[in-house]
Amino acid sequence: MKNHRLIEHAFEELAQSLRVLLEANYRANAGGLLLIDRAEAVGNIETAVTSVLNAFHSLYDAIEKQLGESPVDWYKTGELAIILAIRNARHHNKANRIRTLYTYHTQEAEAVNRMEQYVRIDFPSLEDDGTTFDVYISWADLNALLSLPKSESRIAPETVKIIEEYINSTEFSSYANSYGLPESSVVINLVPLIVNAAATIVPLIESHCRGESTESKTFRVHFCHVSKSETKRHAVNCGPFVLPK
C-alpha cells in the first residue's frame, strides 16, 4: 500500500475539523444556540475540539509513515507537544479530559446558571491586527495532567518542562492571586495554541498539503503566512461567566 498521500489526507481532516470548530463556536455564541439548547451547543464545541486534536495526531502519524521521520520532533517543540498532550488526555480519559470552560463550569459551578468569576489567559498575536476566537480550557485540568507521573500521563518529564516553559505557566497562580481567586479559576485560550501548532508544522510539509477542497487550500496558505501568538507574554482579564440553565 502506497503512503504518498497520507499527509494530504490528514491535513484535509485537520482543515475540515477547524471549519467545524469555527462553525460550532459561532452557532453557540453569535448564533444563540447556547440560549436555545445549551447541551447541544456545548456538545458541538467539545466534539469539534476533540476532532481538531485528533486530526493533529493523525497528521503526526501520517508524517512519520509517509516521510519516515518528521522534520521536527513534536515532543521537543512546545507548540506541538502541548497539542499532543491535550489530545492524549482526551483520548485516554486523563485529567478530566481537559475540559473547556463550558464543561468545566457545568460540572464545577454550584449551578450552571450561577455566575462565577474566571481568570482568562489569552495569548496575543504578534500581528497588530491579529486575533482569534476564544475556546478556553481549564488550566487546573491541564496542570493536573502535567503533574501526573509519566506512567499515567505518557508525557516525559522533559516534555512537561517544555510545555510549561512554552506557555509560561509559572505566572498563572500569581494572576489568580491578584484577583483573589484560586488557581483553579484560571482558563487558557486553546485557539491560539492550535494556530501556533499549525503554523509550526504546515510550512514544513506544505508541498504535501495539496488537497483540492476550499478548506484545505485556505488553511494551507493561512498557516504558512500567519504570525504566531506570543505564549510567554499573556493578555489577562478576570470576568464573570454563566450558562443558561
C-alpha positions as CSV (number, residue, x, y, z in Angstrom):
1,M,0.0,0.0,0.0
2,K,1.4,3.4,-1.0
3,N,1.8,6.1,1.6
4,H,2.3,9.1,-0.8
5,R,-0.9,10.9,0.1
6,L,-1.3,10.2,3.8
7,I,-0.2,13.7,4.8
8,E,-2.6,15.3,2.3
9,H,-5.5,13.3,3.7
10,A,-4.6,14.0,7.3
11,F,-4.3,17.7,6.6
12,E,-7.6,17.7,4.8
13,E,-9.1,16.2,8.0
14,L,-7.5,18.9,10.1
15,A,-8.8,21.7,7.8
16,Q,-12.3,20.3,7.9
17,S,-12.1,19.9,11.7
18,L,-11.1,23.5,12.0
19,R,-14.0,24.6,9.9
20,V,-16.4,22.6,12.1
21,L,-14.9,24.2,15.3
22,L,-15.3,27.7,13.8
23,E,-19.0,26.9,13.0
24,A,-19.7,25.3,16.3
25,N,-18.3,28.3,18.2
26,Y,-20.3,30.7,16.0
27,R,-23.5,28.8,16.3
28,A,-23.1,28.6,20.1
29,N,-22.4,32.2,20.7
30,A,-23.3,34.7,17.9
31,G,-25.9,32.2,16.6
32,G,-27.5,32.0,20.0
33,L,-27.6,28.2,20.3
34,L,-26.4,28.3,23.9
35,L,-29.6,30.1,24.8
36,I,-31.8,27.6,22.9
37,D,-30.1,24.3,23.7
38,R,-27.1,24.6,25.9
39,A,-26.3,20.9,25.9
40,E,-26.2,20.8,22.1
41,A,-24.1,23.9,21.8
42,V,-21.5,22.7,24.3
43,G,-21.5,19.2,22.9
44,N,-20.8,20.6,19.4
45,I,-17.9,22.6,20.7
46,E,-16.4,19.7,22.7
47,T,-16.8,17.3,19.7
48,A,-15.2,19.8,17.4
49,V,-12.2,20.4,19.8
50,T,-11.7,16.6,20.0
51,S,-11.8,16.4,16.2
52,V,-9.2,19.1,15.8
53,L,-6.9,17.5,18.4
54,N,-7.3,14.0,16.8
55,A,-6.6,15.5,13.4
56,F,-3.2,16.8,14.7
57,H,-2.4,13.4,16.0
58,S,-3.4,11.8,12.7
59,L,-1.1,14.3,10.9
60,Y,1.7,13.4,13.3
61,D,1.3,9.8,12.4
62,A,0.9,10.4,8.7
63,I,4.1,12.4,8.5
64,E,6.0,9.6,10.2
65,K,4.6,6.9,7.9
66,Q,5.0,8.9,4.6
67,L,8.3,10.6,5.2
68,G,10.0,8.1,7.5
69,E,10.6,10.8,10.1
70,S,9.1,14.1,11.0
71,P,11.0,17.3,10.0
72,V,10.6,18.4,13.6
73,D,10.5,16.5,17.0
74,W,6.9,17.1,18.1
75,Y,7.6,16.3,21.7
76,K,10.5,18.6,21.9
77,T,8.6,21.5,20.3
78,G,6.3,23.4,22.7
79,E,3.8,24.4,20.0
80,L,3.2,20.8,19.0
81,A,3.8,19.0,22.3
82,I,1.0,20.8,24.1
83,I,-1.5,19.8,21.4
84,L,-0.5,16.1,21.5
85,A,-0.6,16.2,25.3
86,I,-4.1,17.6,25.4
87,R,-5.2,15.2,22.7
88,N,-3.8,12.2,24.5
89,A,-5.5,13.3,27.8
90,R,-8.9,13.3,26.0
91,H,-8.1,10.0,24.2
92,H,-7.1,8.2,27.4
93,N,-9.5,9.9,29.7
94,K,-6.9,11.6,31.9
95,A,-7.2,14.8,33.9
96,N,-11.0,15.2,33.2
97,R,-10.2,15.1,29.5
98,I,-9.0,18.7,29.7
99,R,-12.4,20.4,29.8
100,T,-13.4,23.5,28.0
101,L,-14.7,26.4,30.2
102,Y,-18.3,25.4,29.1
103,T,-17.9,21.9,30.5
104,Y,-15.8,22.9,33.5
105,H,-18.4,25.4,34.6
106,T,-21.3,23.0,34.0
107,Q,-19.6,20.4,36.2
108,E,-17.9,22.5,38.9
109,A,-20.1,25.5,39.5
110,E,-22.8,25.3,42.2
111,A,-25.3,25.7,39.4
112,V,-24.8,26.3,35.6
113,N,-26.9,29.5,35.8
114,R,-24.9,30.8,38.8
115,M,-22.3,33.4,37.7
116,E,-18.7,32.6,38.5
117,Q,-15.5,34.5,38.1
118,Y,-12.7,33.1,35.9
119,V,-9.2,34.4,35.1
120,R,-8.9,34.2,31.4
121,I,-5.4,34.0,29.9
122,D,-5.1,34.7,26.2
123,F,-2.0,34.6,24.0
124,P,-1.7,37.8,22.0
125,S,-0.9,37.8,18.3
126,L,2.4,39.3,17.2
127,E,0.5,41.0,14.4
128,D,-1.1,44.3,15.3
129,D,-4.5,43.3,13.9
130,G,-4.2,39.6,14.6
131,T,-6.8,37.9,16.6
132,T,-8.5,34.5,17.2
133,F,-11.9,33.5,18.6
134,D,-12.0,32.1,22.1
135,V,-12.3,28.5,23.3
136,Y,-11.0,28.4,26.8
137,I,-9.8,25.2,28.6
138,S,-9.2,24.5,32.2
139,W,-5.7,25.2,33.4
140,A,-6.5,23.1,36.5
141,D,-7.1,20.1,34.3
142,L,-4.0,20.7,32.1
143,N,-1.9,21.3,35.2
144,A,-3.2,18.0,36.7
145,L,-2.2,16.2,33.6
146,L,1.3,17.7,33.6
147,S,1.7,16.7,37.3
148,L,0.9,13.1,36.7
149,P,3.7,10.5,36.7
150,K,4.9,9.6,33.2
151,S,3.4,6.1,33.6
152,E,-0.1,7.7,33.7
153,S,0.3,10.8,31.6
154,R,2.6,9.2,29.0
155,I,4.5,12.5,28.9
156,A,8.2,12.5,29.5
157,P,9.4,14.9,32.2
158,E,11.4,16.9,29.7
159,T,8.3,17.4,27.6
160,V,6.4,18.6,30.6
161,K,9.1,21.2,31.2
162,I,9.0,22.2,27.5
163,I,5.2,22.7,27.7
164,E,5.3,24.7,30.9
165,E,8.0,26.9,29.6
166,Y,6.2,27.4,26.3
167,I,3.1,28.8,27.9
168,N,5.0,30.4,30.8
169,S,2.7,28.7,33.3
170,T,4.6,29.8,36.4
171,E,2.8,33.1,36.1
172,F,-0.7,31.7,36.3
173,S,-1.0,31.4,40.0
174,S,0.1,35.0,40.5
175,Y,-2.7,36.1,38.1
176,A,-5.3,34.2,40.1
177,N,-3.9,35.6,43.4
178,S,-4.0,39.2,42.1
179,Y,-7.8,38.8,41.6
180,G,-8.2,37.0,44.9
181,L,-9.2,33.7,43.2
182,P,-7.9,30.2,43.4
183,E,-5.6,28.9,40.6
184,S,-8.5,26.5,39.6
185,S,-10.3,29.6,38.3
186,V,-7.7,30.0,35.5
187,V,-8.6,29.1,32.0
188,I,-6.4,29.5,28.9
189,N,-7.4,30.1,25.3
190,L,-6.8,26.9,23.2
191,V,-7.4,28.5,19.8
192,P,-4.1,30.5,19.5
193,L,-2.3,27.3,20.7
194,I,-3.9,25.4,17.8
195,V,-2.9,28.2,15.4
196,N,0.7,28.2,16.6
197,A,0.9,24.4,16.2
198,A,-0.4,24.5,12.7
199,A,1.9,27.5,11.9
200,T,4.8,25.4,13.1
201,I,4.2,22.2,11.2
202,V,2.4,23.2,8.0
203,P,5.3,25.2,6.4
204,L,7.5,22.2,6.8
205,I,5.1,19.9,4.9
206,E,3.4,22.4,2.6
207,S,4.3,20.5,-0.5
208,H,2.4,17.5,0.8
209,C,-0.8,19.5,1.7
210,R,-2.2,19.9,-1.7
211,G,-5.8,19.0,-1.1
212,E,-8.4,20.4,-3.5
213,S,-11.1,21.5,-1.0
214,T,-11.6,25.2,-0.2
215,E,-10.8,24.5,3.4
216,S,-7.5,22.7,2.6
217,K,-6.3,25.4,0.3
218,T,-7.3,28.2,2.6
219,F,-5.7,26.8,5.7
220,R,-2.6,25.7,3.9
221,V,-1.9,29.3,2.8
222,H,-3.0,30.8,6.1
223,F,-0.7,28.7,8.2
224,C,2.2,29.3,6.0
225,H,1.9,33.0,6.5
226,V,0.2,33.7,9.8
227,S,2.3,35.2,12.6
228,K,2.3,33.1,15.8
229,S,0.8,34.2,19.1
230,E,3.1,35.2,21.9
231,T,2.7,32.5,24.6
232,K,5.2,33.8,27.2
233,R,3.5,37.2,27.3
234,H,-0.1,37.0,28.4
235,A,-3.3,39.0,28.0
236,V,-5.1,38.5,31.3
237,N,-8.5,39.5,32.4
238,C,-11.0,38.4,35.0
239,G,-14.7,38.3,34.5
240,P,-18.0,36.6,35.0
241,F,-19.2,33.5,33.2
242,V,-22.6,31.9,33.3
243,L,-24.6,29.4,31.2
244,P,-28.3,29.2,30.8
245,K,-30.0,26.5,32.9
